[in-house]
């Protein structure tokens, strides 16, 4: 008989306190230093990856994380491979998959889908991205990157460039960094892709966080310690004409870094289209492929935390 029980899930990065984030960072760093100590931690445990939307990095990162913890993975990589194509609800899918797996990672094109899943599952649910809303595990990857590159999160000068309207990675990162003192943000985007007013009001203005809204990337460059580039997301546009007009708004080239700091940390959640020139890949300031690797370690730490809190590890 199906037994519904409440399990701790991660839907929004704010579900975890700064102290819990710090604990995850410590665990991830220990995994990096001593991977062999974690290789059988999830022996006999199963992760279900429910991806109703295409993904390469996030899905494979979760799978690699579980395998490296000694566990198993089952799931699907597109909605057409699931009973959603027959009309099954997210709630029912979550209840069904809870019968097979110990923990669920879910990506869905609709905002709030992960929350609905967590309310109906009997195992922990991890939001692997819900529409243009939130992407907390990418934020965990971002935070480990910043932590290892900058040593902490206080008094940072951060530039966010590109699609700030639909970019769920941007919204989640602002959520996380807004809790640390001394944050200064440069919001760099075309007028049409500005950070939504509700995000500015709820996260920046109410917390009295200093921010500058601009269209000028190069003008901000000397101030930045971190530059977080994003792609203009074709899948979020209702018509192709707007996408084509805006897709090349910002392309980071070596020339545009001429007045950047020597210790600048260049980040990108990927996939990259052409917003960062490949000529920058070998620049020591390029950290976006490190981000990918750090995402795996933070997801390993997260899986361990949630399974332990669920009492199944």
URHU-V505720 format. One record per backbone hydrogen bond with DSSP energy under -0.5 kcal/mol. CO is the residue of the C=O (numbers start at 1). NH is the residue of the N-H. If there is no record, write none. Layout:
# URHU-V505720
co->CO nh->NH
co->CO nh->NH
This chain:
# URHU-V505720
co->2 nh->4
co->3 nh->5
co->9 nh->11
co->10 nh->127
co->12 nh->15
co->13 nh->16
co->17 nh->21
co->18 nh->22
co->19 nh->23
co->20 nh->24
co->21 nh->25
co->22 nh->26
co->23 nh->27
co->24 nh->28
co->25 nh->29
co->26 nh->30
co->27 nh->31
co->28 nh->32
co->29 nh->33
co->30 nh->34
co->34 nh->37
co->35 nh->38
co->36 nh->39
co->38 nh->41
co->40 nh->43
co->42 nh->45
co->45 nh->72
co->46 nh->102
co->46 nh->103
co->47 nh->49
co->47 nh->74
co->48 nh->50
co->48 nh->105
co->49 nh->51
co->49 nh->76
co->50 nh->52
co->50 nh->107
co->52 nh->79
co->56 nh->60
co->57 nh->61
co->58 nh->62
co->59 nh->63
co->60 nh->64
co->61 nh->65
co->62 nh->66
co->63 nh->67
co->64 nh->68
co->65 nh->69
co->66 nh->69
co->66 nh->71
co->67 nh->70
co->69 nh->42
co->70 nh->44
co->72 nh->47
co->74 nh->49
co->76 nh->51
co->78 nh->81
co->79 nh->82
co->79 nh->85
co->82 nh->85
co->83 nh->86
co->83 nh->88
co->84 nh->87
co->89 nh->93
co->90 nh->94
co->91 nh->95
co->92 nh->96
co->93 nh->97
co->94 nh->98
co->96 nh->99
co->97 nh->100
co->97 nh->101
co->102 nh->124
co->103 nh->48
co->104 nh->126
co->105 nh->50
co->106 nh->128
co->107 nh->52
co->108 nh->131
co->110 nh->113
co->112 nh->116
co->113 nh->117
co->114 nh->118
co->115 nh->119
co->116 nh->120
co->117 nh->120
co->117 nh->121
co->124 nh->104
co->125 nh->10
co->125 nh->127
co->126 nh->106
co->126 nh->128
co->127 nh->137
co->129 nh->108
co->129 nh->131
co->130 nh->133
co->130 nh->134
co->134 nh->130
co->135 nh->138
co->135 nh->139
co->136 nh->140
co->137 nh->141
co->138 nh->142
co->139 nh->143
co->140 nh->144
co->141 nh->145
co->142 nh->146
co->143 nh->147
co->144 nh->148
co->145 nh->149
co->146 nh->150
co->146 nh->151
co->146 nh->152
co->147 nh->151
co->153 nh->156
co->156 nh->158
co->156 nh->184
co->157 nh->225
co->157 nh->226
co->158 nh->186
co->159 nh->161
co->159 nh->228
co->160 nh->188
co->161 nh->163
co->161 nh->230
co->162 nh->164
co->164 nh->196
co->166 nh->168
co->167 nh->171
co->168 nh->135
co->168 nh->172
co->169 nh->173
co->170 nh->174
co->171 nh->175
co->172 nh->176
co->173 nh->177
co->174 nh->178
co->176 nh->179
co->177 nh->180
co->180 nh->183
co->181 nh->155
co->183 nh->210
co->184 nh->158
co->185 nh->187
co->185 nh->212
co->186 nh->160
co->186 nh->188
co->187 nh->189
co->187 nh->214
co->188 nh->162
co->190 nh->193
co->191 nh->194
co->193 nh->164
co->193 nh->165
co->196 nh->199
co->196 nh->200
co->197 nh->201
co->198 nh->202
co->199 nh->203
co->199 nh->204
co->200 nh->204
co->200 nh->205
co->201 nh->206
co->204 nh->209
co->205 nh->208
co->210 nh->185
co->212 nh->187
co->212 nh->214
co->214 nh->189
co->215 nh->217
co->216 nh->220
co->217 nh->220
co->217 nh->221
co->220 nh->223
co->220 nh->224
co->221 nh->224
co->221 nh->261
co->225 nh->265
co->226 nh->159
co->226 nh->228
co->227 nh->229
co->227 nh->267
co->228 nh->161
co->229 nh->269
co->231 nh->233
co->232 nh->234
co->233 nh->236
co->234 nh->237
co->239 nh->243
co->240 nh->244
co->241 nh->245
co->242 nh->246
co->243 nh->247
co->246 nh->249
co->251 nh->253
co->252 nh->277
co->253 nh->256
co->254 nh->257
co->255 nh->258
co->257 nh->260
co->261 nh->264
co->264 nh->266
co->265 nh->227
co->265 nh->267
co->266 nh->287
co->267 nh->229
co->275 nh->252
co->277 nh->280
co->278 nh->281
co->280 nh->283
co->283 nh->286
co->285 nh->266
co->285 nh->287
co->287 nh->291
co->288 nh->292
co->289 nh->293
co->290 nh->294
co->291 nh->295
co->292 nh->296
co->293 nh->296
co->293 nh->297
co->294 nh->298
co->295 nh->299
co->296 nh->300
co->297 nh->301
co->298 nh->302
co->299 nh->303
co->300 nh->304
co->301 nh->305
co->302 nh->306
co->303 nh->307
co->304 nh->308
co->305 nh->309
co->306 nh->310
co->307 nh->311
co->307 nh->312
co->307 nh->313
co->308 nh->311
